[in-house]
């Protein structure tokens, strides 16, 4: 009996330990804007040699990153809109730059900092984000778990050279590396991808209080 109780306790502890990972949001003043970037849980081919048109579609990649975000356990992530980090060779429009996909200029700073899901500052603004070096890796997934491996990028911003998604050789880099762009790799390999959010705003205390009151009203209505 004691052994069963011990095993049960250990199982609960193990379960709780596994469930502790969570997205860490930046500690910024209310009203501040920021972006969140994460590494995908799934791994993807940057180039599908069987159906090339599939990986040469902006909508294909945008749908993937938003599907990844929708599966997060964080309401901040599920409530945001995400874009692929990287450039895509689109069969219809040609190469679409990563700055265009995310709406982030690499020449004019937007003064919006970018954080990973571990709560670490990756870049102070859009120009810094598209530079060759980050302040932290993009090694947190949609749930705030630390991940390893590499991710596709498709563009070397500082050199202004493209080896985009949909091509046979694509730029990539290690997710934990601050020098985030390493080299090129055959696009048929399976790697992670990066997703970056549209600007998010830290809620004001008043907005949080109203949200809490709204939850109480709903709860009371459900009980009655």
N, C-alpha and C positions, 0 to 999 in steps of 0.2 A: 504494500500500500504506500509506504514512504517513497519507494522507488518511483511509483507512478506519479505521486505528487511532485517529486523532484523533476521528473521528465516534463510534466505539464508546465511547471514554473519555468523551466529552461526554454520550452517551446514558446511560451508567451514573451519571455525576454528577447528571444531571437526574433520573433515577429515584430515586437516593438522597435528593436534596434534597426531592422530592415526598413521600417516605416518612417524613420526619423528624418530622412533626406527631404528637404523642402527648398523651394526657390527663395533665395535671400535677396530682398529688395534693397536698393541703396538708401542710406540714411541721409536724406536731403530735406531741406525746408519745404513746407507745404506750398504748393503752387509751382514747384520746380519741374522742369521737363527733363526727361531722360529716355534712353532707349535700352532695350534688353536684347542681347544676342545669345543664342545657344547653339550647341552642336546637336545634330539629329541623333535620335535613338537608333533609327534604321540606317543601313548602308545602301548606297545606290551606285549604279553605273552612270558615269557622266556621258557615256556614249553607248547607245544600244546598236550594235552592228547588225542585228536582225531587223529592227524597226528603227532606223536612224531618225525618222521624223518625230518619233516619240520624245527623244531627248533633245530635239531641236525645236522645242516649243516653250515659250515663256510661260504660258498658262499651265503646262505640265509641271514645271518646277515650282511655280507659285502655289499651285494646289497642294503639292507635296509638303512644303514647309508649313502651310496653314493647317493641313491635316495633322502634322506632327504637333503643332501648338495646341490644337483642339483636344489632344489626348493628354495634356498636362494635368497635374493635380493642383495647379495654381490658377486661381481665378484671374490673376493679373495676366498670365500668359494666354489663357483661353479667351479673355476679353479683348485681346489686342489683334491687330492685323500685322502679318509678317511678310517679309520679302526674302528671296534667296540672296545670299551674299556671294557675289560673283557675276561674271559675264556669261551670256548665253548666245550661241549662234542659233538664231531663229530662222527656220527655213523660209519664212515669209518676209521678214523685215531685215534680215542680216544680223550682225552682231549687236546685241543690246548690252550696253555697259552696266556694270553693277551699280554705279552711281544713279543711273536712271531708274533701275528697278527699285531701289530703296529710297529714292528721292533725297539723296545725300551728296552734296557737292564735294569734290576732292580739291577744289581750289578756293572756295569761299566758305569759311567756317560758319556752322549753324549754332555754335556754342551750346550744343546739346550733348552731354556726356553719354557714353555707351558703357553699360555694365554687363558682365556675364551673370549667369544665374547662381553663382556662388557669392554674389555681392561685391565682386572685385571690379575696379575701374579698368576697362579695356582701353578706352581712348577718351580724351577730354572733349572732342568735337568731331565733326565729320571729316575734316582734313586730316586730323591725326588718325582717325580710323582707317582711312585709305592709304596711310603711309606703310612703309615696309616693316615697322616695328610697333608693337602694342605694349601697353603697360602690364597686361596680364594675358594669359592664354584664354581661348574660348573653349574651355574644357569642362563646362557645366552643361548638362542636358536640360530638357524641358521641365524636369522635376527637381532640378537642383542637385542631381547626382554628379560626382566627378567622373569623367570618362577619359579614355585614352584612345590612341590611334591617330588617324589622319583624316583630313577633310578636303574635298574639292574646293577650288576657288575660281579658277578659270581666267584670272587676270593678274598681272603684276603691275599694280598702280604706279609705282615710282618710275618704272621703265616704260610705262604706257604700252606694254606688249600684251597681246591676247593669245591665250590657248584656252578657248572657252568651252563651257559645257556644250555637248553636241559635236565636239571635235575628237579626232582620234588620239591626240595627246593633249592633256589638260593640266594646268597648274594646280598644285595641291600643297599642303603643309601639315605639320603635326599640330593637333588641337591644343597641346600644352605649351607650344612654342610662342614666345613673344615675337620672334622673327617668323611670322606666321606663314610666309610663302617660301617653299623649299625648292621645288623643281617641277618638272613635268612627269606625267605618268600616263600609260595607256588608259584611255577612257573607259575601257570595258572592265577595269577593276572595280571592286565595290569599296567605296569609302563613305564616310559621313559627309554631310553638307551642313552649312551654317544658315541660320535664320535670324534676321534682325527685325525688330519691331518698328512700327511707326512711332512717332513721339508719344510718350506717356506722361501723365501729370500726377505728381504727388497730391493726393486729396487733402483738402483743408479739414481741420478738426470738426468744423460745422457740418461738412458734407458727410463725414463719418458718423456723426451723431444722428443726422437725419436718416442715414442708411440703417442705423441700429434701431431707430424708432419705427421705421418702415417694417423691419423684420418682426418687431414686437406686435405691431398691428396685425400683420399677416398671421402670426402664431396665434393671437387671440381669436381671430376670425375662424381659424381652422379648428380651435378647441370648441367653439360655440356651436 
